[in-house]
Amino acid sequence: MMRQRWNARRQTQTTPLVLLAGFPQSICGVVVSATERNLSPSHRVISAPSGSDDTYLYRVQTVSTIFKAVSEYSVKRRKATTGVLTPTQILLAYVPAADDERLLAEFDFFVFPVPLARLAEYDENGRQYRHDLKVACEYVAPSIENALRTFVEIKRRLSSLNWRESLFLPPRNFKVSDTERMVDILREMRRGARPWGPPLSIQTTRVTHEQLPVRLPEGASKDVLRDCRGLLFPLDRGRHGPVRELNADCSDLDRKQFMQSSFRLGAPLVDGLHHDVQYGGRSLGGEVFECSRKGPIELSSAYANVYPDDFVRPSNE
């Protein structure tokens, strides 16, 4: 009986996750072990070594190895915990490099990025600090712990299903202006060109039951996010359309969409989370959306379910 209780407790445990990137083969394993040992609370650390070339650290195979490892870990943990989404958070700690956009783009936008800037610098002998075992072991854990202070607030915002929270928005289908989409803002944030902390200045509007009869009861009104086209983005709390499971032979695109639907900026999302995108009181009337699986599609339905990975499902499907 005691063993059964222990097994049940073990199956419900979840672990925060750190992805570590940019270290040479010679010290990568030791840095992983030191990071797991030094972080408090304890984190699981996943990594794949980069080469010795200090200019280009993130070759296709290196990025693919890390991505496949984190997606497989998340899927296996989800099954082991009977559908509970794990890990509890995902941070990507990486050494900046000329080709780090390849790494960051592969993880759009389901991890919280942590640039390990010091390790991209050079010592007096012209050797990059990412090769220095002592510096790396002393630098990585404190850098992650410092980033966690910002991440905790991001995670708190994403843990509450607030209609005014812009971080939930589908990146490629919310147009802030004629020239800027939510994806552009998120990319600026991950590159450090825009701060993580303050809420984004996204336009909101007050809507009533007459404008959103399915989402609001009679006599009720609520603030909702609105893009430059006048499209309303009410958050659906219904949780229908849950995140699908992955087959063992699934494609890299399937894995990426699974992770993008499951996490935003390192924080786990409610299963099936999406926006019911619509105009207040009329159909979409030929509006074009960018679906992550079908590409550009023109809709005339009453509304469309748009998911965090930009999968678009018209209301008549």
N, C-alpha and C positions, 0 to 999 in steps of 0.2 A: 504493500500500500504506500509506504514512504517513497519507494522508487517511482511509482505512478504519479504521485504528487510532484516529485522533483521534475519528472519528464514534462508534465503539464506546465510547470512554471518555466522550464527552459524553453518550451515552444513559444511562449508569449513574450520572451525577452527580445528586445530590439536594441540595435547598436548603431551609434553614429558612425559615419563613414568618411574617411579622408582618402582622396586620390592624390598620389604624389608623382610628379612628373618632372623630368629634366635632369636626372642624376645619371652619372656614368655607371657602367656595369660594376666597376671596381668597388664602389661604396654603396650602391643602391640598396642592397639587402640590409646592410647595417643601419642605414638611415631609416629605413622602414621600421626595423625593430626598436631603434631608439625613440622614434616618434610615437610608436604605440606605448612604449614604456613611460615616456615623459608627459604625455597628454593626460589631463585630468578634467573631466571623467574620461575613462578609457575609450578609445576609438579603434575601429578596425581600419587598417591602412592597406590600400591596394596600390601597386605601382608596376611600372615596366621601365627598364633602363633605356636611356638615350645613348647615343654614340659619344665619341671623344671630341668631335667637331663642335667648337663653341659657338658657331654661327647658326647652324641648323640642327635643332635638337628634336624636332617633332616630325619625323618621317612618317609616311602613311602607315607603315606596319606598326610603329610604336604607338601611334594614336589609336589604331584599330585594336591593339592588344588591350590597352587600358579600357577602352569603351566596352569591348566585349566582356571583360572581367566584371565591370560594375553592373552591366545589364544582367548578366547571368546571376550574379550575387543577389541582386534585387528580386529577380524572378524566383530563384530558389528559396529565398527567405520568405517571400510572399506565400509560396505554397506550404512551407514548413510551419507558418503561423496561421494556417487556415484562412488565407485571404487578407490578413492584416498587412498593410503596406509597410515594408521595412526597406532600407534602414530609416532611422528617425531623421536623418539629415545627411547631405552629401556636400563636402567641400572639396574643391580642386586646388591644391597647392602646387604651384608650378614655377619653374625658373623662366623668367622672361627671355625671349629669343627673337631673332628675325622672323622666324616662321611660327610663332606661337599662335597666330590667328587660326592656323590649321587645327590646333588642339582645341582652342576655345570654340570655334565654329562647330566642331563635332559634338560639343556638349551644350549647345544652345537649347534652352536657357534653364536646364534642369539642375545645374550645380551652382554653388556659390564660389566664385573665383577668388583665390588668394595668391597674388603675385609675390614670389620670394625674391624681391628686388636685390637684396644684398648678395645673393649667390650668383647673380649675373655680372657682378663687378669683378675687377681683376686686382690681384695682390701686387706687391712691388716687384715680383719676378715675372709678371705678365701671365700669371696662371689664374684662371677663373675660380672663384671661391666654391663653385659647385663641386669641384674636385677635392676640396679640403674636408676630410671626414670630421675633424674636430669642429670646424666652423659650422658645417651643415648640421651636425647633431645638436649643437648649442642654439642654432638659429631657427630651425623649422618649427619646433613645438611652440615657442613663444610667439612666433609670427601667426600661427594658427589660432592660438588663444587670444591674441589681440584682435584678429578678424572676427572671432566668435562674439565679441562685444557688439559689433555692428550686426552680425548675422542674427543674433537673438531677437533684435527688434524686427528684422525682416520676417523671421519665422513667426513672431507673434502676430504681425499683420496678416500673414497668409493662413494663420490658424483660425481666423474669424471670418465667416462668410458675409463680408460687408459689401453692399452694393456700390459703395463709393471707392472701393479699393482698386486702384489702377494696376497694381502688380499682377492681378489675375488675368488681365486682358489678353486676348489672342494676339501675338506679336505682329503678324502680317496682315491682319484684317481690321485692325483698329487704326484709322487714319487720324492723326493728330492735326494735320494740315494737308494741303494739296501736295506738299513735298516731303512730309515726315510721317512715318508710321511708328507704332509702339516698338517695333523691332529696332528702329534706329536709336530710340532712347535707351533700350536695354543694352545695346552694343556700346553706347557711350558710357553707361554705368560700369560695364565690365572692364572697359579700358581706362577707367579712372577720370574720364573727361566730364563726368557728372557725378555728384555725390550720391551715395546709397541712402543716406539718412532721411532727408525731408520727403514727405509725400509729394508726388508729381502734381503739377498744375494741369490736370486734365479737366475739361469742361464737364459740368454736370447740369442737369435740368430737372425741374420738379414735374413729375408725371402723375396722372390720376387713373382711376379705374377705366375711364372712357378710352384712354390711350393704351393701357395695358390690361385689358379685361381678364386675361388668363392669370396674370401675375399678382394683381391687386384686387381686393374685395371692393364692393361698392362703398363710396364715400372716403376711401383711403387715398393717400398720396405719398410719394416717396421720391427722394433724390436718386437719379440714375446717371451713369456715365453716358456721354453723347460724343460721337466723333464729328469731324468737320462736315460730313455729309448730312448730318442730322439723324444718323442711325443711333438708336438706343441700344444699350448693352446691359440689360438687367441680368443679374446673376441668378442662375437656376439652382435652387436648393433641393430640387426633386431627386437628384442623384440617379436619374435613369441614364441608361447608356454607360454602364460601368466599364472600367478599363479592361480590355480583353486580355486573356492569357496568351502566352507566346508558345509556339511549337518549337521543338528542338531544331528544326531545319528552317526556321524563319529567316528572313533577309535582314541585312543591317538597317534598312529603312524601317522595318517593323519594330526592331529593337529601339531605334531612336524615337519613333512615335510613342512607343510604350513608355519610355522614360520621360518624354516631354509631357505626356498626359498625366504622369504620376507625380512629378516634382516640378516646382518652380523656384529657381534660385536656391536650390538645396533643401527646400522645405517640402514635405509630403503634402499632396493635395487630396481633398475629399474625392473618393472614387466617383467617377462620372461627372465631375464638375464641368460646367460649360455656361455660356451666355446664350440667352434667347434673343438673338439680334433681330431688330425690326424697326420699322417706322411707326410712330404713334398714330394708330387709326387707319393705316393703309398698308397694302402689300409691298413687298420689296421691289416690285415693278421693274424687273430687268437689271437689278443691281448686280455687279460682278464681284465675286468673292474669290480668294485664292485658297483653294483646298490643298492640304498637304498630300493628299493621295490622288486627286483627280486633276489638279492644276486649276487654272482659272475657269470658273463656272458662273453662268448667268442665271439668276434666280428670279422667279415671279411668285414664290410662295408667300404665305402670310408672315412667316419668320423663318429663321434658320438657327439650329443648334450649332454653335461654334465652340470647339474644344480648345484646351490650352496648346495642343500641337497644331492648331489651325485646321483640323479636320472639320469640314462643313457638311451638315446634314439638313436639307430642307425640311420644313415642317410637314410636307405631304409625302415624305418617304417613311 
